[in-house]
């Protein structure tokens, strides 16, 4: 009576462990495969005809890359951009998540719902929506000039300011949500206890709430840093060529000069730099931060 | 007095942040209704002319819309199958360290910079013969959506009452019957929600689609990008608004199944 399908079903229910095989195989073939191929490509010679000379081994791409003052400058700019965006997003995201955790009922639903709605926008839309707001004749400048804050319209579009605003906006949900998740389970009586013992509002937040929120802030901060350092859409739409990140440069090698090995080498260098900086930050928090702060990470 | 002032200041800051989060959404919707061909906020006069133009005059956009729907559907199915099976199977692993290792492998694409992933996938797919059609985009989108499915389904499984399954087995049900009758009803809503999350994320994914998709498989965000590089056009606002609406409709069952609060905690 047991058909082949029945046997497969029974085995899947009996030994559910086998169910992890497809997804792990998928990750190995698609994810690991693609990244290993990228690494291999970065060690391949460029070719005049075609994108690369298959089967060759060389380190010249990395040598040329490290000697290229312009590209190393772009890498430093990208890392600086990532640091600034991460810092601003962490501060704003913490305030937002704390407000959501302290609020109740409708207020909490509105605050969380707004972030979820933002999560539904593509990065293109998120960035593009700031164009009419930041333009020289745009909404922000109209308000500033109207209120007399500034005499002449500020240059917001095509500058660092525009790119930072667009990136902070894009990254905010990725900081708010994990921070909220850690604060939602927070023991609020400890805050009340700190206030009873004479701590001011800011003191109690700093001494009691921030340590509890650290795992979420760290997870969100790492994501924000990893993504904004190699931002692609925001520098193109809200910036000018002097806001180009390593991602824009790598894409140029792929699309314009068809130099895949250089693009691969630049990508590898960018990932190594991001992992190094983020790793140092995580190590510092593990060493000096509250206990268990790095447990939520991989 | 000082305390009340502090509360007021805090509320003001939070209200400003809420405005910061919602203002761009308002801009996109408002500019799509602008009568003039330029993108200004707030618009002077309202009209539906750009919606008409999008629906009836632009075959390119319609084609991209179909591509987006095809890719989002494929991604939702594949990611839900892989992620749900993984989340179910990982509980059977005996060792906690092994379980963490599997989770790490599945979640690792998330912190990987998407641009690097997109570049790598585009050259890798070209090399191994996957090409640049719908299948390639679905594979790429599955990679970045499986972690979400996996996390949501694991959270759902953590709440399952396994004693009902034991009871079914004691009463003579086969293991498959016990799963179907006792476990499946408890996880159905969570799995469905995970699938919708995957579809919505795919619908809005931009970088992988941009680098991996050939001209025939271009999705809506890719075409928006191409349009934006030439000139700012209200059609982009129209498409964005329609995408937001589509995502909102797809989110209704998710929110109904999980509630805003739980969804926020589990994503």
HADDOCK unambig.tbl for C-alpha pairs under 7 A between the chains (distance, minus, plus):
assign (segid A and resid 9 and name CA) (segid B and resid 176 and name CA) 6.47 0.50 0.50
assign (segid A and resid 10 and name CA) (segid B and resid 175 and name CA) 6.43 0.50 0.50
assign (segid A and resid 10 and name CA) (segid B and resid 176 and name CA) 5.83 0.50 0.50
assign (segid A and resid 13 and name CA) (segid B and resid 175 and name CA) 6.19 0.50 0.50
assign (segid A and resid 13 and name CA) (segid B and resid 176 and name CA) 6.19 0.50 0.50
assign (segid A and resid 16 and name CA) (segid B and resid 88 and name CA) 6.72 0.50 0.50
assign (segid A and resid 16 and name CA) (segid B and resid 89 and name CA) 4.46 0.50 0.50
assign (segid A and resid 16 and name CA) (segid B and resid 92 and name CA) 5.86 0.50 0.50
assign (segid A and resid 17 and name CA) (segid B and resid 89 and name CA) 4.36 0.50 0.50
assign (segid A and resid 17 and name CA) (segid B and resid 90 and name CA) 5.99 0.50 0.50
assign (segid A and resid 17 and name CA) (segid B and resid 92 and name CA) 4.96 0.50 0.50
assign (segid A and resid 17 and name CA) (segid B and resid 93 and name CA) 5.93 0.50 0.50
assign (segid A and resid 18 and name CA) (segid B and resid 89 and name CA) 6.40 0.50 0.50
assign (segid A and resid 19 and name CA) (segid B and resid 85 and name CA) 5.11 0.50 0.50
assign (segid A and resid 19 and name CA) (segid B and resid 86 and name CA) 5.64 0.50 0.50
assign (segid A and resid 19 and name CA) (segid B and resid 89 and name CA) 4.70 0.50 0.50
assign (segid A and resid 20 and name CA) (segid B and resid 85 and name CA) 6.21 0.50 0.50
assign (segid A and resid 20 and name CA) (segid B and resid 86 and name CA) 4.18 0.50 0.50
assign (segid A and resid 20 and name CA) (segid B and resid 89 and name CA) 5.17 0.50 0.50
assign (segid A and resid 20 and name CA) (segid B and resid 90 and name CA) 6.11 0.50 0.50
assign (segid A and resid 22 and name CA) (segid B and resid 82 and name CA) 6.43 0.50 0.50
assign (segid A and resid 23 and name CA) (segid B and resid 82 and name CA) 5.08 0.50 0.50
assign (segid A and resid 23 and name CA) (segid B and resid 83 and name CA) 6.69 0.50 0.50
assign (segid A and resid 23 and name CA) (segid B and resid 86 and name CA) 6.04 0.50 0.50
assign (segid A and resid 24 and name CA) (segid B and resid 106 and name CA) 6.94 0.50 0.50
assign (segid A and resid 27 and name CA) (segid B and resid 105 and name CA) 7.00 0.50 0.50
assign (segid A and resid 27 and name CA) (segid B and resid 106 and name CA) 6.69 0.50 0.50
assign (segid A and resid 34 and name CA) (segid B and resid 120 and name CA) 5.37 0.50 0.50
assign (segid A and resid 34 and name CA) (segid B and resid 121 and name CA) 5.49 0.50 0.50
assign (segid A and resid 34 and name CA) (segid B and resid 124 and name CA) 5.43 0.50 0.50
assign (segid A and resid 35 and name CA) (segid B and resid 120 and name CA) 6.09 0.50 0.50
assign (segid A and resid 37 and name CA) (segid B and resid 124 and name CA) 6.36 0.50 0.50
assign (segid A and resid 38 and name CA) (segid B and resid 120 and name CA) 5.41 0.50 0.50
assign (segid A and resid 96 and name CA) (segid B and resid 14 and name CA) 6.29 0.50 0.50
assign (segid A and resid 99 and name CA) (segid B and resid 14 and name CA) 6.95 0.50 0.50
assign (segid A and resid 109 and name CA) (segid B and resid 260 and name CA) 6.41 0.50 0.50
assign (segid A and resid 109 and name CA) (segid B and resid 261 and name CA) 6.72 0.50 0.50
assign (segid A and resid 111 and name CA) (segid B and resid 18 and name CA) 6.89 0.50 0.50
assign (segid A and resid 112 and name CA) (segid B and resid 260 and name CA) 6.96 0.50 0.50
assign (segid A and resid 112 and name CA) (segid B and resid 264 and name CA) 6.54 0.50 0.50
assign (segid A and resid 113 and name CA) (segid B and resid 260 and name CA) 6.39 0.50 0.50
assign (segid A and resid 114 and name CA) (segid B and resid 21 and name CA) 6.71 0.50 0.50
assign (segid A and resid 114 and name CA) (segid B and resid 22 and name CA) 6.58 0.50 0.50
assign (segid A and resid 115 and name CA) (segid B and resid 21 and name CA) 6.90 0.50 0.50
assign (segid A and resid 118 and name CA) (segid B and resid 21 and name CA) 6.90 0.50 0.50
assign (segid A and resid 120 and name CA) (segid B and resid 200 and name CA) 6.95 0.50 0.50
assign (segid A and resid 120 and name CA) (segid B and resid 244 and name CA) 6.84 0.50 0.50
assign (segid A and resid 120 and name CA) (segid B and resid 247 and name CA) 6.56 0.50 0.50
assign (segid A and resid 121 and name CA) (segid B and resid 204 and name CA) 6.40 0.50 0.50
assign (segid A and resid 121 and name CA) (segid B and resid 244 and name CA) 6.66 0.50 0.50
assign (segid A and resid 122 and name CA) (segid B and resid 204 and name CA) 4.46 0.50 0.50
assign (segid A and resid 122 and name CA) (segid B and resid 205 and name CA) 6.11 0.50 0.50
assign (segid A and resid 122 and name CA) (segid B and resid 206 and name CA) 6.72 0.50 0.50
assign (segid A and resid 123 and name CA) (segid B and resid 206 and name CA) 6.87 0.50 0.50
assign (segid A and resid 124 and name CA) (segid B and resid 221 and name CA) 6.65 0.50 0.50
assign (segid A and resid 124 and name CA) (segid B and resid 225 and name CA) 6.66 0.50 0.50
assign (segid A and resid 125 and name CA) (segid B and resid 240 and name CA) 6.44 0.50 0.50
assign (segid A and resid 126 and name CA) (segid B and resid 24 and name CA) 6.94 0.50 0.50
assign (segid A and resid 129 and name CA) (segid B and resid 24 and name CA) 5.10 0.50 0.50
assign (segid A and resid 129 and name CA) (segid B and resid 27 and name CA) 6.05 0.50 0.50
assign (segid A and resid 129 and name CA) (segid B and resid 28 and name CA) 5.78 0.50 0.50
assign (segid A and resid 130 and name CA) (segid B and resid 24 and name CA) 6.47 0.50 0.50
assign (segid A and resid 132 and name CA) (segid B and resid 39 and name CA) 6.36 0.50 0.50
assign (segid A and resid 132 and name CA) (segid B and resid 40 and name CA) 5.44 0.50 0.50
assign (segid A and resid 132 and name CA) (segid B and resid 41 and name CA) 6.06 0.50 0.50
assign (segid A and resid 133 and name CA) (segid B and resid 41 and name CA) 6.92 0.50 0.50
assign (segid A and resid 139 and name CA) (segid B and resid 41 and name CA) 6.36 0.50 0.50
assign (segid A and resid 177 and name CA) (segid B and resid 264 and name CA) 6.02 0.50 0.50
assign (segid A and resid 177 and name CA) (segid B and resid 265 and name CA) 6.48 0.50 0.50
assign (segid A and resid 180 and name CA) (segid B and resid 265 and name CA) 6.95 0.50 0.50
assign (segid A and resid 181 and name CA) (segid B and resid 265 and name CA) 4.79 0.50 0.50
assign (segid A and resid 223 and name CA) (segid B and resid 111 and name CA) 5.77 0.50 0.50
assign (segid A and resid 226 and name CA) (segid B and resid 111 and name CA) 6.71 0.50 0.50
assign (segid A and resid 226 and name CA) (segid B and resid 113 and name CA) 5.98 0.50 0.50
assign (segid A and resid 227 and name CA) (segid B and resid 113 and name CA) 5.44 0.50 0.50
assign (segid A and resid 230 and name CA) (segid B and resid 113 and name CA) 6.79 0.50 0.50
assign (segid A and resid 247 and name CA) (segid B and resid 115 and name CA) 6.53 0.50 0.50
assign (segid A and resid 267 and name CA) (segid B and resid 116 and name CA) 5.98 0.50 0.50
assign (segid A and resid 298 and name CA) (segid B and resid 104 and name CA) 6.06 0.50 0.50
